């Protein structure tokens, strides 16, 4: 086994201590702002979701590592951060078959179908019927009645035309919708009347009668065969419409822009729009343009930060996204795309560069930033007060690390479709941050000049040790 030098082991120990120091997270009492969370939690412990607004987003770091939920005693509460969701209602049609219908042919050529629906098995108001038939190319009128409490058949809506026009187009209608304003209670006895359930259809075959005298044809009669086809019904289904809740990720929201400035660069044939943001999460920048009928390539750049040894202008900017902006409005042709999509960014400044070539510059009238909405979800107990603590103190040299919580209960509730209670944020309050007195070792390890000098000294010692070992090997037998 190779023997390690004591100087090498000391170097590894110092570097490990420096790494641990850099990864250490600052305490919660070093967060500058507090905002109360107003929620109406009744009963037992329940999920609560609070939307992160622009004020909180502007004061936090990327990824929100310095955003915590605390209770009245100042203790941290387990939370998760996710894209904000909204509940959207959609109509869902649910059908069930009607069992044991009773048929009665009418003397005048109609057909009555009576059916009974058990309200205990199907406790929903009926919104319509579907008559399944294998036939094609037909027209049939039906009328729906319902037996009221007095034993009188009450008509529900007007006649409905069922049809299939397959010989012309794939168009088919076999549903009998009931009027929404005449909503009937669940269950009951219904009657569907089919007017003239026999359909006359012209056959593809024709009968031709020829009269001959010798070899000469004296007359010809052509007769078309008409087939009478019964209106065959395979089954009848009743259906109703339910309102189903669907949880979807919320659409992007507009993010505030502090200011923007348009600069024309005729030599480069470009227009630069310098945008100052409020460090909001941004995924798209959209321009407002007064011109019509144009198309220009454009890109979004992030200016490189200035360093101690070189200026920001000496390094190339970072291109975040590009697109071809256009607006076409000509005789019914309308198309517009003025947004440039970028990865989620929280830069304080953006630049939109528009290549004009030999065309005149566009008249830029405004800039809109779009970004995702985030929310914090946690478990709240009734009778307890909760607050958001956020905003890392800039005087702290060490960064905030993302918290690692036990969120099994929250994840299980959200996976089961549990809808959190919506909470609101109160006014922000800035609290006094007491500087943390770090131990002497932490202060010592935080000195970059001392660390650099120590590493250089140990490197020299390590090189001297290697040189001495090489001399001993040369002097051996």
MILO-725444 format. One record per atom (N, C-alpha, C, CB): residue in one letter; z, x, y. Coordinates in steps of 0.05 Angstrom, whole numbers, plus 5000, padded with zeros to 4 digits. Glycine has a CB too. Layout:
AZXY/...
END
This chain:
X500050174976/X500050005000/X500050185025/X502549815000/X498550115045/X498350265069/X500850235085/X495950185086/X501850465095/X504350455111/X503650415141/X505850725107/X504850215153/X504450155181/X506050335199/X505049865187/X504950415222/X506350585241/X508450405256/X504350705262/X510750525263/X512750365278/X511650275305/X515250525282/X509950445318/X508750365343/X506950125340/X507250605356/X505450115318/X503649885313/X505249635309/X501849945289/X507449655294/X509049415289/X510249315316/X511249465269/X511049495333/X512249415359/X510149275376/X513349655374/X507649375375/X505449245390/X504948965381/X502949415388/X504948925354/X504448655343/X506748465352/X504248665313/X509148565352/X511448395359/X511248315389/X514048545355/X510448495406/X510248425435/X508048215439/X509748675452/X505748255426/X503548065429/X504247795418/X501048165415/X505747785396/X506647525386/X508547385405/X507947555358/X510347535417/X512147415436/X510747305460/X514247615445/X508647445469/X507047345492/X505647095484/X505047555501/X504547075460/X503146835452/X505046595450/X501846875425/X507446635440/X509346415439/X510146325467/X511846505423/X510346515485/X511046445512/X508946275525/X511546695529/X506346345521/X504246195533/X503945915521/X501546345530/X504645875496/X504345615483/X506745435488/X503945645454/X508945535500/X511245375504/X510745155524/X513645545513/X511644915519/X511144695537/X513444655556/X510644435521/X512844585580/X514944535600/X516344275595/X513744525629/X518844245603/X520343995597/X519443765614/X523344045602/X520243525606/X519343285620/X520443265649/X520243035605/X522843385653/X523843365681/X522343535700/X526743445681/X520243675691/X518443825709/X516043655717/X517644085696/X515943405710/X513743225718/X514443105745/X513243005697/X512543095763/X513143035791/X513342735797/X511043155808/X512042565782/X511942275789/X513042095768/X509042195795/X514041865777/X515041655759/X513941395769/X518241645759/X512941235750/X512040965756/X513140765736/X508840945756/X514440555745/X515640365726/X513440205712/X517540175740/X513940135687/X512139975670/X513239695668/X511740105642/X511839505680/X512739225679/X511439085656/X512039075706/X513138985637/X512138855613/X514138635606/X511739055589/X513038405597/X514638185588/X514938185558/X513437915598/X516738355548/X517238375519/X519438195511/X517838675512/X518838005494/X520937815485/X521037835454/X520237525494/X523337775443/X523537785414/X524238075406/X521037695400/X522838165384/X523438425374/X521738635387/X523038435344/X521638875374/X520039095384/X517139025382/X520739355368/X515639095403/X512839015403/X511139235416/X512438745419/X508539225410/X506639415422/X506139345451/X504039415406/X505839555467/X505339525496/X503139725503/X507939575513/X501139625518/X499039805528/X498939795558/X496239705516/X498840025571/X498740045600/X496240205607/X501340175611/X494640095625/X492140225633/X492640455652/X490140025646/X491340685648/X491640915666/X489740865690/X491041185652/X490840845714/X489140795737/X488341055750/X490640615757/X486841035772/X485741265785/X487941445797/X483841185807/X490141325806/X492341485817/X493541675796/X494441305829/X494041565772/X495141725751/X493141945742/X496041555727/X490641865739/X488642045730/X488242285748/X485941905726/X488542235775/X488142455794/X490342655794/X487842335822/X492742575784/X495042755785/X495642885758/X497442605794/X493942835738/X494442945711/X492343145704/X494542725690/X492843295682/X490943495673/X488943365654/X492443725659/X486843515647/X484843425628/X486143375601/X482543625626/X485543145589/X486743075564/X489442945566/X487043315547/X490542925590/X493142795596/X495442915580/X492942495591/X495743185578/X498043295564/X500643255579/X497643585557/X500443225606/X502743185623/X503242895629/X502443345648/X502642715610/X503142435614/X505042345592/X500442265613/X507342255599/X509442175579/X510541895586/X511642385579/X511541765566/X513041515569/X515941565564/X511941285550/X517641495583/X520541535581/X521941275584/X521541745602/X524341255572/X526041015575/X527941045598/X527540965549/X529840855600/X531640865622/X533441105623/X533340625622/X533941225599/X535641465598/X534041725602/X537041475571/X531441695607/X529841935611/X528842065585/X531342135626/X529241935562/X528342035537/X525441965532/X530141935514/X523942145519/X521142095513/X520841885491/X519742355504/X518741715494/X518141505474/X515441575462/X518141225488/X515241545435/X512741605422/X510541435433/X513041565391/X508241555438/X506041405449/X503441535438/X506041415480/X501241375440/X498641475434/X496841425458/X497441345408/X494841595462/X492941565483/X490241495471/X492741825501/X488941295481/X486441205470/X484641085492/X486841005447/X482141055485/X480340915503/X481240625506/X477340925493/X481240525530/X482240255535/X480440055521/X482240195565/X481539845510/X480139645495/X480339375509/X481139625466/X478439205504/X478538935514/X478038735491/X476338895537/X479038495494/X478638285474/X476338105484/X481238125469/X474238095468/X471937935475/X471837705454/X469338095476/X471537465464/X471337225447/X468437175440/X472636975460/X467937115415/X465237045406/X465336805387/X463837285392/X463236655386/X463136415369/X462236495341/X461236205382/X463736405322/X463136455294/X462736185280/X465436625280/X460536155267/X459935915253/X460735935224/X456835845254/X462335735215/X463435735187/X462535475174/X466535765187/X461435505150/X460335275135/X461935235109/X457335315130/X461934995100/X463034935073/X461434705061/X466134855075/X461034705035/X459334505022/X460734235021/X458534584994/X459134025022/X460233745019/X459833664990/X458633545039/X462033584978/X462033524949/X461633224945/X464633624936/X460333154923/X459932884913/X458832694935/X462532774902/X456532744946/X455332554965/X454332304950/X453032684981/X454432084963/X453531824951/X450931734964/X455831604954/X448831694948/X446231624958/X445631324954/X444031794944/X444331204973/X443630924972/X440830884984/X445730744986/X438730824968/X436130764979/X436230504994/X433930764957/X434830485017/X434730245033/X432230085026/X434930305063/X432329815029/X430029655023/X427629715040/X430629355026/X428029795066/X425829855084/X424630125080/X426729825111/X425630275062/X424430545057/X426130775067/X421830555069/X428630725075/X430330945083/X432231025061/X431930855108/X433931225068/X435931325049/X438531385064/X434831585035/X440731265053/X443331315065/X444931505046/X444931045069/X446131705060/X447831895045/X450631885057/X446632195047/X452531795040/X455331775049/X456832005037/X456631505042/X458632115053/X460232345043/X463032325057/X458932615050/X465032425042/X467732415051/X468832705052/X469532235033/X470032775075/X471133045078/X474233025080/X470033175104/X475533175063/X478533175062/X479633345085/X479533275035/X481133225104/X482133375126/X484233585118/X483333195147/X485433555095/X487433755086/X486034005076/X489233645065/X483733975063/X482234205053/X480534335076/X480434125030/X479534175093/X477834275115/X478934165142/X474834195111/X481034285152/X482334175176/X480934265202/X485234265177/X478334215204/X476834295228/X475134065236/X475234545223/X474734045262/X472833845272/X470033925265/X473233805303/X468433735256/X465633795247/X463833815272/X464633575228/X462334035273/X460434085294/X457534025286/X460634365305/X457033985260/X454333925252/X454033945222/X452434115265/X451733865212/X451033875183/X448434035180/X450733585171/X448234155156/X445834305149/X444834185123/X446434605146/X442334085123/X441033965100/X439134165088/X439533695108/X439934275065/X438334475051/X436134335034/X440034655033/X433634415038/X431434295023/X429434515017/X430034075040/X428234504994/X426234714986/X423434654998/X426034734956/X423034425011/X420434335020/X419434505043/X420434045028/X416834515046/X415434635068/X413534435081/X414034895060/X412934475107/X411034315121/X411834015120/X408134345109/X413833955135/X414833675136/X416033615164/X416933625114/X416333355169/X417833255192/X419533025182/X415933165215/X422033015190/X423832805180/X425932755201/X425132885153/X426432495207/X428532415226/X431032325212/X427432195245/X433332415222/X435932335210/X437732235233/X437232575195/X439632075225/X441631965243/X444331985230/X441031665251/X446432065246/X449132105235/X450931895246/X450232395242/X452531765229/X454631575237/X457331665225/X453931285227/X459531575237/X462131635227/X463731375226/X463631845244/X465231335205/X466831095201/X469431125217/X467431035171/X469830945237/X472230965254/X474530815240/X471730845282/X476830805254/X479330695243/X479030395238/X481630745261/X477230265253/X476929975250/X474929905228/X476029845276/X473830105215/X471830055194/X469030005204/X472729825177/X468430095228/X465730055240/X464330325241/X465929935269/X461830325233/X460230565234/X459430625263/X457730545216/X460430845273/X459830925301/X457731145301/X462431025315/X455531105316/X453431315316/X454431565331/X450931205330/X453831795320/X454532045332/X452032185343/X456032235312/X451632175368/X449232295380/X446732125375/X448732575369/X444432235379/X441832095376/X440432205351/X440132135401/X438032105347/X436432195324/X435832495326/X433832035322/X435732625303/X435132915302/X432632945285/X437533075291/X430733105294/X428333165280/X428633415264/X425933185299/X428433385237/X428333625220/X425333685214/X429933575193/X424633935213/X421834005210/X421534285198/X420333995237/X419134325187/X418234585178/X415234595183/X418934625147/X414434795199/X411634825206/X410535085196/X411334815237/X411035135170/X410235385158/X407235425158/X411235415130/X405635215158/X402735245157/X401635345183/X401434985149/X403235325205/X402435425231/X404035675239/X402835205252/X406635665234/X408435885243/X411035865227/X408935865274/X412436095225/X414936095211/X417135965228/X415736385203/X417035705231/X418835555247/X420135335229/X417535425272/X422835325230/X424135135212/X426735045225/X424735265184/X427434795222/X429834685233/X431034485213/X429434545261/X433234555201/X434534375181/X437434325189/X434434495153/X438334395214/X441034335223/X441034085239/X442034575240/X443233935236/X443733695251/X446233745268/X444133445232/X445933855292/X448233905309/X449333645321/X447534095332/X451933625324/X453233395336/X453933465365/X455833315320/X453833265383/X454433315411/X457333415415/X454033055428/X457633625432/X460233735436/X462133555451/X459934005451/X460933385469/X462733205484/X463732975467/X461233095508/X462632935443/X463532725425/X464932845401/X461132545416/X466833015406/X468233165385/X469932975369/X469833395397/X469432975343/X470932795325/X473232945312/X469032695303/X475332795303/X477532925289/X476633025262/X479832725286/X478433185250/X477733315225/X477533105203/X479833525217/X475833165182/X475632995159/X474132735166/X478332925148/X474532535149/X473332275153/X471032215135/X472432245182/X469931975138/X467531885122/X465131885140/X468031605109/X462932005131/X460532035147/X458231915132/X460032325153/X456131845148/X453731735136/X451331855150/X453631425139/X449531965134/X447032085144/X444731915134/X446732385134/X443231805153/X441031635147/X438431785150/X441031375164/X436831795129/X434231925129/X432031705132/X433732105104/X430531725153/X428431525158/X425931595142/X427731505188/X425031405124/X422631445108/X422731715093/X420131445126/X424431725072/X424831985058/X422432075041/X427131965040/X420231925041/X417832005027/X415732105047/X416631765010/X414632335042/X412832475060/X410032455049/X413632765066/X408132365066/X405332365057/X404032635066/X403832125070/X402832775046/X401533025052/X398733025041/X403233265039/X396933125056/X394133145047/X393833375027/X392233185071/X392733315004/X392433504983/X390033694990/X392033374956/X390133924978/X387934114981/X385534034965/X388834394974/X385833834946/X383633744929/X382333494941/X384633694900/X379833464937/X378333224946/X376733124922/X376533294971/X376232854922/X374632724901/X371932654913/X376132474889/X369832744900/X367132704910/X365632534889/X365632974915/X364432294897/X362932114879/X360032124888/X364131814880/X358232204869/X355332224875/X353832014859/X354332504869/X351831874871/X350131674858/X347331794855/X350031404873/X346331804830/X343731924825/X341731724814/X344032164805/X339231734823/X337031584811/X335031784801/X335731384832/X335131834776/X333532044765/X334832314772/X330632034775/X333332484784/X334432734793/X335132734823/X332532964787/X334632514836/X335132494865/X337832364870/X332932334879/X339332474889/X341932364897/X341432154919/X343832594908/X342331914913/X341931694932/X344331654950/X341331434916/X346731724941/X349131684958/X351331874949/X350131384956/X353131914968/X355432094962/X357931984977/X354832394971/X360131964962/X362631884974/X364732094969/X363531604961/X366132174990/X368232384988/X370832254996/X367532625007/X372732284978/X375332154981/X377532374981/X375931934959/X379132375002/X381432565003/X383832454989/X382132635033/X385032624973/X387432534957/X389932584974/X387532684930/X391532384978/X394032394993/X396332374973/X394232175014/X398032584974/X400332584956/X402832494972/X400832874945/X404432334959/X406932234970/X409232404958/X407331924965/X410432564975/X412432754966/X415232664975/X411833034977/X417132624957/X419832554965/X421132774980/X421532484940/X422932704998/X424432905014/X426833004997/X425432775041/X426233214983/X428233324964/X430433464979/X426833514944/X433033404973/X435333524986/X436933674964/X437133315000/X437233934967/X438734094948/X441734074953/X437934384949/X442634084978/X445434074984/X445834005013/X446834344977/X448233925020/X449033865048/X451434025054/X449433555053/X451434165076/X453634325085/X454634235112/X452934625085/X457234215116/X458334165142/X459234425154/X460833965140/X459034445181/X459834695194/X461334635220/X457334865199/X462934835227/X464434825252/X464335095264/X467334725247/X464935115290/X464735365305/X467635435314/X462935335330/X468335685307/X470935795315/X470536015336/X472435905290/X472536045352/X472536265372/X474136495360/X473836175399/X472736715354/X473936945342/X474337165362/X472237055318/X476637295361/X477237515380/X476137775368/X480237535385/X474737925384/X473638185375/X474538395395/X470538165373/X475838605384/X476838825400/X474639035403/X479438945388/X473939095428/X471839295433/X472839485454/X469239155443/X471639725454/X472339925474/X471339825501/X471040205467/X473039855521/X472339765548/X470039925559/X474739775566/X468339785575/X466139925588/X467240125609/X464239725602/X465440305616/X466240505637/X466840365663/X464040705640/X468640485678/X469440375704/X468540565726/X472540325705/X468340465750/X467540625773/X469940805781/X466640455797/X469341055785/X471341245794/X471041305823/X471241505777/X473141335838/X472841385867/X471641655873/X475541355881/X469941655894/X468741895905/X470041955932/X465641865907/X470942205936/X472242275961/X470042275983/X473642545960/X467942425978/X465742435998/X463242555984/X466542606023/X460942525997/X458542665987/X456942756012/X456842475969/X455342966008/X453743076029/X450943146018/X455143316042/X448943066032/X446143116024/X445043346040/X444342856029/X444043546025/X442943786037/X440043816027/X444644036031/X438143836046/X435343876039/X434844186039/X433443736059/X433244266018/X432444546016/X429444556014/X433844675991/X428044556037/X425144546037/X423844786023/X424044526065/X425145026026/X423845256013/X423845235983/X425345516021/X425945125972/X426145085943/X425044815934/X428945115934/X424144655953/X423144385947/X425144225931/X420444405931/X427644225940/X429844095926/X431643945946/X431444295909/X433043755935/X435143615949/X437743655934/X434443305953/X439843745948/X442443775935/X444343575946/X443544065939/X445643425929/X447643235937/X450343345927/X447142945924/X451943435946/X454543555939/X456643325939/X455343775960/X457943295916/X459843075912/X462643185908/X459042905887/X464443085923/X467343155920/X468742925907/X468643235948/X469842975884/X471242765869/X474242805871/X470342765839/X475642625858/X478542635858/X479642705830/X479742355866/X478042885816/X478642975789/X479042745770/X481243145790/X477342545773/X477442315754/X475742375730/X476542065769/X476442265706/X474642305683/X471942175688/X475942175658/X469842335688/X467142245696/X465242295673/X466242385722/X463642095667/X461542125646/X458742055657/X462141945623/X458541975682/X455941905693/X456141905723/X454941635682/X453941995736/X453641985765/X451141835771/X453642275778/X451341625788/X449141455795/X448641465825/X449641165786/X446141505832/X445341515860/X444441245870/X443141725864/X444841195896/X443740965910/X441441075927/X445840815926/X439040975923/X436641075936/X435240845950/X434741215916/X434440895976/X433140685991/X430140675985/X433440736021/X428940875973/X426140885967/X425340715943/X425141175963/X422840655941/X421740505918/X419440665907/X420740225927/X418940615881/X416640725866/X416641035868/X413940625878/X418441155853/X418641445851/X419641515824/X420541555874/X419441775817/X420441885793/X420942185797/X418641835769/X423442275795/X424042555801/X425942665779/X425342575829/X425542905770/X427443035752/X429943105768/X426243285738/X432243065756/X434843125769/X436743225748/X435942875784/X438743375758/X440843475740/X443443485755/X440043765730/X445643495740/X448343515751/X449443795744/X450243285740/X450343935764/X451444205761/X454344205770/X449844405776/X455944385757/X458644435765/X458744715776/X460644395741/X459544745801/X459645015813/X461645185798/X460344995843/X460945435793/X462845605779/X465245675796/X461545875770/X467645695785/X469945755801/X469946045811/X472545705785/X471046075835/X471146345846/X473346505832/X471746345877/X472746755826/X474646935814/X475747135834/X473447075789/X477647305825/X478847495844/X476947725850/X481447595832/X475247795831/X473548025834/X470747955844/X473348185809/X469947705841/X467147625849/X467247345861/X465247645825/X465247295877/X465047035889/X463746835869/X463447045915/X464146575874/X463046375857/X460046375857/X464146095864/X458846435881/X455946425883/X454546635867/X455146445912/X455946845858/X454647055843/X454146975814/X456247305844/X455246765805/X454946675777/X453246425777/X457646625763/X451646375756/X449946135755/X451745885750/X447846155733/X450945665762/X452545415758/X452145315729/X451745205778/X454045145721/X453945025695/X452444755697/X456844985683/X450344735681/X448844485680/X450144285661/X445844535672/X451044065671/X452543865655/X450643655642/X454543725672/X448543585656/X446743385645/X444243365663/X448043115643/X442143255651/X439643225666/X438342955658/X437743455661/X436542855675/X435142605670/X432742595690/X437042355673/X431042405684/X428842355703/X429442085716/X426042345689/X430342095741/X430841855756/X428241725764/X432641915781/X428241455764/X425841325772/X426441035781/X423741315749/X424640935796/X424740645804/X421840555807/X426440605831/X421140355793/X418340245794/X418639945800/X416840285767/X417239855821/X417239575829/X414439505839/X419439525852/X412739435820/X409939385826/X408939135811/X408139635820/X408438915824/X407138685813/X408238605786/X404138735811/X410738565785/X412038475760/X412938695742/X410238295745/X412338945748/X413339165732/X415839275746/X411139395730/X418139225734/X420639305745/X422139475726/X422339055753/X422739715734/X424339905718/X425840085736/X422440065699/X428340145728/X430040315745/X432040465728/X431440145766/X432340715734/X434440885721/X435241105741/X433441015694/X437641065752/X438541255773/X441141395766/X438941095799/X441941375740/X444441505731/X443741745714/X446141305715/X445541945716/X445342195700/X447842205683/X444942445718/X447542205657/X449842215639/X450642505634/X449142085612/X453242545634/X454442815629/X456742795610/X455342945656/X457543005597/X459942995581/X462342935599/X460443265565/X464442825587/X466742755603/X467843005616/X468942625585/X468042995643/X468843225659/X470743135680/X466343365671/X472443325689/X474343275711/X474143495732/X477143245700/X471743565739/X471343775759/X471943645787/X468543885758/X473043805805/X473443695832/X470843675848/X475343875847/X468743825840/X466243815855/X463943805835/X466044065874/X461843655843/X459343635828/X457043685848/X459043365813/X454843765837/X452343785853/X450143655837/X451744085859/X448743465850/X446443335839/X443943465851/X446443025843/X442343595835/X439943735844/X437543565837/X439844025832/X435943495857/X433443335854/X431043515860/X433543075871/X429243535841/X426743695846/X424643505858/X425743825819/X423843575882/X421943405896/X419043495893/X422543395925/X418643745884/X415843855883/X414643835911/X414043705862/X412243725914/X410943705940/X411343425952/X408043755937/X412943255940/X413442985951/X415643005972/X414242795928/X415742785988/X417842776009/X420542725996/X417142546029/X422642836008/X425342785997/X426042495997/X427442946012/X427742415978/X428642135976/X430942085996/X429642075948/X431241846004/X433441766022/X435841676005/X432541536042/X437741856002/X440141805987/X442141666004/X441342075975/X443041425995/X444941276011/X447741255999/X443840996015/X448141345975/X450741335963/X450841455935/X451641045961/X453241515926/X453741625899/X456041465886/X454341935901/X455641395861/X457741255846/X458341415821/X456840965839/X460841455815/X461641595791/X462741385771/X463841805797/X462041425746/X462941245725/X464441415704/X460541095712/X466541295693/X468041435673/X469441245654/X470041625686/X470441355632/X471841185612/X474641105622/X472141325586/X475540875613/X478240785619/X480040855595/X478240475625/X482440955602/X484341025581/X486940855584/X485141325583/X488340835562/X490840685562/X492840825544/X490440395554/X495440795550/X497640895534/X498840665519/X499741045552/X499140695492/X500340495475/X502940595464/X498340405452/X505040435466/X507640515455/X509140265446/X509340675476/X511340315432/X513040095422/X515340055442/X514240155394/X515639805452/X517639735472/X519639545459/X516339615497/X522139595466/X524339415457/X525139225480/X526739585448/X525738985474/X526538795495/X529138885509/X526838515484/X529138845535/X531538915550/X531639205559/X533938855535/X529639365552/X529639645560/X527439695581/X529139825536/X528039875599/X526139945620/X524640205612/X527639985648/X522140205620/X520440435613/X518940525638/X518440365590/X518240785639/X516840895661/X514741095651/X518741025681/X512741135667/X510841355662/X511741595678/X507941265669/X511941825665/X512442075678/X509942245675/X514942225665/X509042355698/X506442495697/X506342695721/X504042305698/X504342875720/X503843055741/X505443315738/X504542935768/X504243515725/X505643765721/X506043915747/X504043945701/X508344035750/X508944185774/X507244435775/X511944255776/X505844475797/X503944705799/X505444975799/X502244675824/X508044975806/X509445225807/X510045335779/X512045195822/X509745175759/X510345265731/X508045435721/X510845025712/X508645675712/X506545845702/X505545765675/X507546135701/X507245645659/X506445575632/X505345295631/X508845595613/X503245245615/X501944985615/X503444785598/X499045005605/X502944525603/X504044315586/X502444305561/X504044045601/X503744285538/X502344255512/X502243955506/X503844415490/X500243865491/X500043585483/X502343515465/X497243535469/X503643295470/X505943215453/X505143145425/X507542985466/X506843195406/X506443125378/X508642925370/X506443385360/X507842675368/X509842455362/X509342345334/X509642235383/X511342195325/X511142035300/X510041765309/X513942015285/X507441715303/X506141475312/X505141305288/X503741545330/X506441325265/X505541185242/X505740885246/X507241255217/X507840785258/X508140495262/X506040395282/X510940435272/X505540545303/X503540465323/X500740455310/X503540655347/X500040665295/X497440665282/X497040445262/X496940935268/X499140385247/X498940165227/X498639895241/X501440165209/X500039855263/X499839595276/X497039555289/X502039575298/X495939775301/X493339755312/X491139715291/X492739995329/X491439855268/X489539825247/X489539545235/X490140025225/X491839415236/X492039135226/X491038925246/X494839075218/X490039015269/X488938825289/X491038715308/X487738605275/X493338845310/X495438755328/X494538805357/X498138895322/X494738605373/X493938625401/X496438705418/X492638365412/X496338935432/X498639005448/X499038825472/X498439295457/X501438805482/X502038665507/X501038835530/X505038605509/X499738705549/X498738855572/X500938885593/X496238705584/X501339135601/X503339195621/X502039295646/X505339415610/X503539285668/X502539365694/X504339595705/X502339135714/X503239755722/X504739975734/X505639905762/X502940225734/X508139995768/X509239955794/X508440195812/X512239935793/X509740195836/X509140405855/X510140675845/X510340335883/X508740885853/X509441155844/X511741265861/X507041345846/X513541415848/X515741535862/X515741835855/X518541405854/X515742005876/X515742295871/X518642385869/X514342445893/X519242535848/X521942625843/X522042925849/X522842565814/X524443015855/X524843305861/X524843455834/X527543345876/X523243655833/X523043825809/X524744075813/X520143895803/X526744115795/X528444345797/X527144575782/X531244285785/X526744805795/X525445025780/X527045105756/X525145265799/X525745165735/X527045245710/X527645535710/X525245175685/X530245605706/X531045885705/X530445995677/X534045915712/X528446155676/X527546255650/X529346495642/X524646335650/X529746545616/X531246775608/X529847035616/X531646775577/X531547255617/X530347505626/X528047605609/X532547725627/X528147535583/X525947625566/X523347475573/X526647585536/X523647215579/X521347055586/X520147155613/X522046755588/X521947215632/X520847325657/X519547595653/X523147345678/X520747755635/X519548015630/X516847995617/X521448185612/X516647815597/X514047775584/X512047635601/X514447615558/X512947505622/X511147375640/X509947555661/X512447145653/X510847805662/X509747995682/X507248115671/X511848205689/X504848055683/X502448165671/X502148465674/X500048035684/X503248585696/X503048875699/X504749015678/X504048955727/X507148915672/X508749035652/X507449015624/X511548915651/X506348775618/X505048745592/X502648925589/X504148445588/X501048945610/X498649115609/X499449415606/X496949085634/X501449495621/X502349775618/X503549835591/X504449845639/X505049635580/X506149675553/X504049705532/X508049455546/X502049525534/X499849535514/X498349805517/X497849305519/X497849905541/X496450155545/X498150385533/X495950205575/X500750385538/X502550595528/X502550595497/X505350565538/X502750355486/X502750335456/X500050425445/X503450055447/X497950365459/X495250455449/X495150765449/X493050335466/X496250885470/X496251185471/X497951295448/X497351285498/X500351175444/X502051265422/X500751225395/X504751115423/X499351005392/X498050955366/X495851165362/X496850675365/X494251225383/X492251435381/X493451705375/X490551455406/X495751775387/X497052025382/X498052035353/X499352075401/X499051815343/X499951805315/X497651845296/X501351545309/X495451725301/X493051765284/X492052055285/X490851575292/X492152175309/X491352455312/X493152645296/X491252535341/X495852595298/X497752755283/X497352725253/X500552685291/X496852485244/X496452445215/X493952585206/X496252145209/X491852585223/X489352725215/X489753025213/X487152665235/X491453145231/X491953435230/X493553505204/X493553515254/X495453325197/X496953385172/X495153375148/X499253175169/X493153185148/X491353175125/X489553425125/X489552925127/X488753535148/X487153775149/X488654015139/X486053815177/X491254025144/X492754265136/X493654255107/X495154295153/X493154045093/X494054025065/X492254175046/X494053735056/X492954205020/X491354345001/X488754204996/X492954384975/
END
